[in-house]
Amino acid sequence: RRGMHVVDATCPLVGKVHREVLRFVREGYEIVYIGHKGHDEAVGVVGESPEHVHLIEHESDVDSLDFAPDT
């Protein structure tokens, strides 16, 4: 309506990670994502499914994971 065009400039690799996360969540998996809290990519990936994507920043964070190893 306003004569504007939208260009998706998302990095193809970042987009692939987002799609894969959603696919594995749909299949019933819990996702352990290694990254830095507050980093744009980590925020985006966790935001895809916050209840199923678990951000690990440090080795000690693994101890706080609260799901069965086979999920």
N, CA, C and O atoms as a GROMACS GRO file, in nm:
protein
  284
    1ARG      N    1   0.081  -0.120   0.000
    1ARG     CA    2   0.000   0.000   0.000
    1ARG      C    3   0.085   0.126   0.000
    1ARG      O    4   0.049   0.225  -0.064
    2ARG      N    5   0.194   0.122   0.069
    2ARG     CA    6   0.276   0.242   0.082
    2ARG      C    7   0.392   0.242  -0.015
    2ARG      O    8   0.477   0.330  -0.010
    3GLY      N    9   0.396   0.144  -0.104
    3GLY     CA   10   0.502   0.140  -0.203
    3GLY      C   11   0.637   0.095  -0.148
    3GLY      O   12   0.741   0.123  -0.208
    4MET      N   13   0.635   0.027  -0.034
    4MET     CA   14   0.761  -0.018   0.027
    4MET      C   15   0.788  -0.163  -0.012
    4MET      O   16   0.696  -0.241  -0.038
    5HIS      N   17   0.915  -0.197  -0.015
    5HIS     CA   18   0.957  -0.334  -0.043
    5HIS      C   19   1.027  -0.388   0.080
    5HIS      O   20   1.099  -0.316   0.149
    6VAL      N   21   1.006  -0.515   0.108
    6VAL     CA   22   1.070  -0.580   0.221
    6VAL      C   23   1.180  -0.671   0.167
    6VAL      O   24   1.157  -0.751   0.076
    7VAL      N   25   1.298  -0.658   0.224
    7VAL     CA   26   1.409  -0.744   0.187
    7VAL      C   27   1.453  -0.821   0.311
    7VAL      O   28   1.489  -0.761   0.412
    8ASP      N   29   1.449  -0.953   0.303
    8ASP     CA   30   1.495  -1.037   0.413
    8ASP      C   31   1.646  -1.054   0.398
    8ASP      O   32   1.693  -1.125   0.310
    9ALA      N   33   1.721  -0.987   0.484
    9ALA     CA   34   1.867  -0.991   0.477
    9ALA      C   35   1.926  -1.086   0.581
    9ALA      O   36   2.043  -1.074   0.618
   10THR      N   37   1.844  -1.179   0.629
   10THR     CA   38   1.892  -1.276   0.726
   10THR      C   39   2.000  -1.363   0.662
   10THR      O   40   1.983  -1.411   0.550
   11CYS      N   41   2.109  -1.382   0.733
   11CYS     CA   42   2.215  -1.470   0.686
   11CYS      C   43   2.156  -1.609   0.662
   11CYS      O   44   2.085  -1.660   0.749
   12PRO      N   45   2.183  -1.670   0.548
   12PRO     CA   46   2.127  -1.803   0.520
   12PRO      C   47   2.162  -1.907   0.627
   12PRO      O   48   2.081  -1.995   0.657
   13LEU      N   49   2.280  -1.899   0.685
   13LEU     CA   50   2.318  -1.995   0.788
   13LEU      C   51   2.237  -1.975   0.916
   13LEU      O   52   2.199  -2.072   0.981
   14VAL      N   53   2.212  -1.850   0.951
   14VAL     CA   54   2.130  -1.821   1.069
   14VAL      C   55   1.987  -1.871   1.046
   14VAL      O   56   1.927  -1.932   1.134
   15GLY      N   57   1.934  -1.845   0.928
   15GLY     CA   58   1.800  -1.893   0.896
   15GLY      C   59   1.791  -2.044   0.903
   15GLY      O   60   1.691  -2.098   0.950
   16LYS      N   61   1.895  -2.113   0.857
   16LYS     CA   62   1.897  -2.260   0.862
   16LYS      C   63   1.894  -2.309   1.006
   16LYS      O   64   1.823  -2.405   1.038
   17VAL      N   65   1.970  -2.245   1.094
   17VAL     CA   66   1.971  -2.285   1.235
   17VAL      C   67   1.831  -2.269   1.294
   17VAL      O   68   1.784  -2.357   1.366
   18HIS      N   69   1.765  -2.158   1.264
   18HIS     CA   70   1.629  -2.135   1.316
   18HIS      C   71   1.533  -2.244   1.267
   18HIS      O   72   1.454  -2.297   1.345
   19ARG      N   73   1.541  -2.276   1.138
   19ARG     CA   74   1.452  -2.380   1.083
   19ARG      C   75   1.480  -2.516   1.146
   19ARG      O   76   1.387  -2.591   1.177
   20GLU      N   77   1.608  -2.548   1.163
   20GLU     CA   78   1.644  -2.678   1.223
   20GLU      C   79   1.596  -2.687   1.368
   20GLU      O   80   1.546  -2.791   1.411
   21VAL      N   81   1.612  -2.579   1.442
   21VAL     CA   82   1.564  -2.577   1.581
   21VAL      C   83   1.415  -2.605   1.584
   21VAL      O   84   1.369  -2.689   1.662
   22LEU      N   85   1.339  -2.536   1.502
   22LEU     CA   86   1.194  -2.557   1.500
   22LEU      C   87   1.158  -2.700   1.458
   22LEU      O   88   1.066  -2.759   1.514
   23ARG      N   89   1.231  -2.755   1.363
   23ARG     CA   90   1.204  -2.892   1.318
   23ARG      C   91   1.229  -2.992   1.431
   23ARG      O   92   1.146  -3.079   1.456
   24PHE      N   93   1.342  -2.978   1.500
   24PHE     CA   94   1.372  -3.072   1.608
   24PHE      C   95   1.276  -3.055   1.726
   24PHE      O   96   1.240  -3.153   1.790
   25VAL      N   97   1.234  -2.933   1.755
   25VAL     CA   98   1.135  -2.912   1.861
   25VAL      C   99   1.004  -2.980   1.824
   25VAL      O  100   0.942  -3.046   1.908
   26ARG      N  101   0.961  -2.966   1.699
   26ARG     CA  102   0.838  -3.033   1.654
   26ARG      C  103   0.849  -3.185   1.667
   26ARG      O  104   0.749  -3.253   1.691
   27GLU      N  105   0.970  -3.238   1.653
   27GLU     CA  106   0.991  -3.382   1.664
   27GLU      C  107   1.004  -3.427   1.810
   27GLU      O  108   1.023  -3.545   1.838
   28GLY      N  109   0.994  -3.332   1.904
   28GLY     CA  110   0.994  -3.367   2.045
   28GLY      C  111   1.126  -3.354   2.118
   28GLY      O  112   1.138  -3.396   2.233
   29TYR      N  113   1.226  -3.298   2.053
   29TYR     CA  114   1.357  -3.283   2.115
   29TYR      C  115   1.366  -3.158   2.201
   29TYR      O  116   1.294  -3.060   2.178
   30GLU      N  117   1.453  -3.162   2.299
   30GLU     CA  118   1.496  -3.043   2.372
   30GLU      C  119   1.628  -3.000   2.306
   30GLU      O  120   1.711  -3.085   2.272
   31ILE      N  121   1.646  -2.872   2.288
   31ILE     CA  122   1.763  -2.819   2.218
   31ILE      C  123   1.860  -2.759   2.318
   31ILE      O  124   1.820  -2.675   2.400
   32VAL      N  125   1.984  -2.800   2.313
   32VAL     CA  126   2.090  -2.739   2.393
   32VAL      C  127   2.172  -2.654   2.297
   32VAL      O  128   2.239  -2.706   2.208
   33TYR      N  129   2.166  -2.523   2.316
   33TYR     CA  130   2.232  -2.427   2.227
   33TYR      C  131   2.349  -2.366   2.302
   33TYR      O  132   2.331  -2.308   2.410
   34ILE      N  133   2.467  -2.378   2.247
   34ILE     CA  134   2.586  -2.322   2.310
   34ILE      C  135   2.611  -2.184   2.250
   34ILE      O  136   2.628  -2.170   2.129
   35GLY      N  137   2.613  -2.083   2.337
   35GLY     CA  138   2.632  -1.946   2.290
   35GLY      C  139   2.649  -1.852   2.407
   35GLY      O  140   2.671  -1.893   2.521
   36HIS      N  141   2.639  -1.723   2.376
   36HIS     CA  142   2.656  -1.620   2.478
   36HIS      C  143   2.522  -1.551   2.505
   36HIS      O  144   2.457  -1.503   2.412
   37LYS      N  145   2.482  -1.546   2.633
   37LYS     CA  146   2.359  -1.476   2.670
   37LYS      C  147   2.366  -1.332   2.620
   37LYS      O  148   2.467  -1.264   2.636
   38GLY      N  149   2.258  -1.288   2.560
   38GLY     CA  150   2.250  -1.152   2.511
   38GLY      C  151   2.300  -1.133   2.369
   38GLY      O  152   2.274  -1.029   2.309
   39HIS      N  153   2.370  -1.231   2.313
   39HIS     CA  154   2.417  -1.220   2.175
   39HIS      C  155   2.296  -1.232   2.082
   39HIS      O  156   2.207  -1.313   2.107
   40ASP      N  157   2.293  -1.153   1.977
   40ASP     CA  158   2.177  -1.149   1.888
   40ASP      C  159   2.137  -1.287   1.837
   40ASP      O  160   2.018  -1.320   1.835
   41GLU      N  161   2.233  -1.367   1.794
   41GLU     CA  162   2.200  -1.499   1.741
   41GLU      C  163   2.142  -1.590   1.849
   41GLU      O  164   2.045  -1.661   1.824
   42ALA      N  165   2.200  -1.588   1.967
   42ALA     CA  166   2.149  -1.671   2.077
   42ALA      C  167   2.009  -1.627   2.116
   42ALA      O  168   1.922  -1.711   2.140
   43VAL      N  169   1.986  -1.498   2.124
   43VAL     CA  170   1.853  -1.446   2.159
   43VAL      C  171   1.751  -1.492   2.055
   43VAL      O  172   1.641  -1.534   2.090
   44GLY      N  173   1.789  -1.485   1.928
   44GLY     CA  174   1.698  -1.526   1.821
   44GLY      C  175   1.666  -1.674   1.824
   44GLY      O  176   1.550  -1.713   1.809
   45VAL      N  177   1.768  -1.757   1.844
   45VAL     CA  178   1.746  -1.902   1.846
   45VAL      C  179   1.662  -1.942   1.966
   45VAL      O  180   1.566  -2.018   1.952
   46VAL      N  181   1.696  -1.893   2.083
   46VAL     CA  182   1.618  -1.925   2.203
   46VAL      C  183   1.474  -1.875   2.186
   46VAL      O  184   1.380  -1.940   2.231
   47GLY      N  185   1.458  -1.761   2.122
   47GLY     CA  186   1.326  -1.704   2.101
   47GLY      C  187   1.235  -1.787   2.012
   47GLY      O  188   1.113  -1.769   2.015
   48GLU      N  189   1.292  -1.877   1.933
   48GLU     CA  190   1.209  -1.964   1.849
   48GLU      C  191   1.121  -2.056   1.932
   48GLU      O  192   1.008  -2.085   1.894
   49SER      N  193   1.172  -2.101   2.045
   49SER     CA  194   1.095  -2.192   2.132
   49SER      C  195   1.158  -2.190   2.271
   49SER      O  196   1.225  -2.286   2.310
   50PRO      N  197   1.137  -2.081   2.345
   50PRO     CA  198   1.206  -2.064   2.475
   50PRO      C  199   1.187  -2.178   2.573
   50PRO      O  200   1.274  -2.202   2.657
   51GLU      N  201   1.075  -2.248   2.564
   51GLU     CA  202   1.051  -2.357   2.659
   51GLU      C  203   1.127  -2.484   2.621
   51GLU      O  204   1.135  -2.577   2.701
   52HIS      N  205   1.184  -2.489   2.500
   52HIS     CA  206   1.255  -2.609   2.454
   52HIS      C  207   1.400  -2.585   2.413
   52HIS      O  208   1.473  -2.680   2.386
   53VAL      N  209   1.442  -2.460   2.408
   53VAL     CA  210   1.581  -2.428   2.372
   53VAL      C  211   1.652  -2.380   2.497
   53VAL      O  212   1.611  -2.283   2.560
   54HIS      N  213   1.758  -2.449   2.533
   54HIS     CA  214   1.831  -2.423   2.657
   54HIS      C  215   1.969  -2.368   2.622
   54HIS      O  216   2.050  -2.436   2.560
   55LEU      N  217   1.994  -2.246   2.662
   55LEU     CA  218   2.121  -2.180   2.631
   55LEU      C  219   2.227  -2.220   2.732
   55LEU      O  220   2.208  -2.208   2.853
   56ILE      N  221   2.338  -2.269   2.682
   56ILE     CA  222   2.452  -2.306   2.764
   56ILE      C  223   2.566  -2.210   2.730
   56ILE      O  224   2.609  -2.202   2.615
   57GLU      N  225   2.611  -2.138   2.830
   57GLU     CA  226   2.720  -2.044   2.808
   57GLU      C  227   2.851  -2.097   2.868
   57GLU      O  228   2.960  -2.073   2.815
   58HIS      N  229   2.838  -2.169   2.977
   58HIS     CA  230   2.955  -2.223   3.047
   58HIS      C  231   2.932  -2.372   3.074
   58HIS      O  232   2.818  -2.417   3.084
   59GLU      N  233   3.039  -2.446   3.086
   59GLU     CA  234   3.030  -2.589   3.113
   59GLU      C  235   2.944  -2.617   3.236
   59GLU      O  236   2.869  -2.715   3.239
   60SER      N  237   2.954  -2.532   3.336
   60SER     CA  238   2.877  -2.552   3.459
   60SER      C  239   2.726  -2.537   3.438
   60SER      O  240   2.647  -2.586   3.519
   61ASP      N  241   2.684  -2.470   3.329
   61ASP     CA  242   2.541  -2.454   3.300
   61ASP      C  243   2.474  -2.588   3.269
   61ASP      O  244   2.352  -2.601   3.284
   62VAL      N  245   2.552  -2.686   3.228
   62VAL     CA  246   2.495  -2.817   3.195
   62VAL      C  247   2.426  -2.878   3.317
   62VAL      O  248   2.325  -2.947   3.303
   63ASP      N  249   2.480  -2.852   3.435
   63ASP     CA  250   2.422  -2.908   3.557
   63ASP      C  251   2.279  -2.859   3.582
   63ASP      O  252   2.204  -2.925   3.653
   64SER      N  253   2.242  -2.745   3.526
   64SER     CA  254   2.109  -2.690   3.549
   64SER      C  255   2.005  -2.740   3.450
   64SER      O  256   1.887  -2.707   3.462
   65LEU      N  257   2.045  -2.820   3.352
   65LEU     CA  258   1.949  -2.873   3.255
   65LEU      C  259   1.852  -2.965   3.327
   65LEU      O  260   1.892  -3.050   3.407
   66ASP      N  261   1.723  -2.948   3.298
   66ASP     CA  262   1.620  -3.022   3.370
   66ASP      C  263   1.531  -3.100   3.274
   66ASP      O  264   1.411  -3.074   3.264
   67PHE      N  265   1.590  -3.195   3.203
   67PHE     CA  266   1.512  -3.283   3.117
   67PHE      C  267   1.587  -3.416   3.104
   67PHE      O  268   1.707  -3.424   3.129
   68ALA      N  269   1.514  -3.517   3.064
   68ALA     CA  270   1.573  -3.651   3.052
   68ALA      C  271   1.676  -3.652   2.939
   68ALA      O  272   1.655  -3.588   2.837
   69PRO      N  273   1.786  -3.725   2.956
   69PRO     CA  274   1.891  -3.729   2.854
   69PRO      C  275   1.844  -3.780   2.718
   69PRO      O  276   1.908  -3.752   2.617
   70ASP      N  277   1.735  -3.855   2.713
   70ASP     CA  278   1.690  -3.912   2.586
   70ASP      C  279   1.589  -3.824   2.512
   70ASP      O  280   1.525  -3.870   2.418
   71THR      N  281   1.573  -3.698   2.554
   71THR     CA  282   1.480  -3.608   2.484
   71THR      C  283   1.553  -3.511   2.396
   71THR      O  284   1.490  -3.428   2.330
   0.00000   0.00000   0.00000
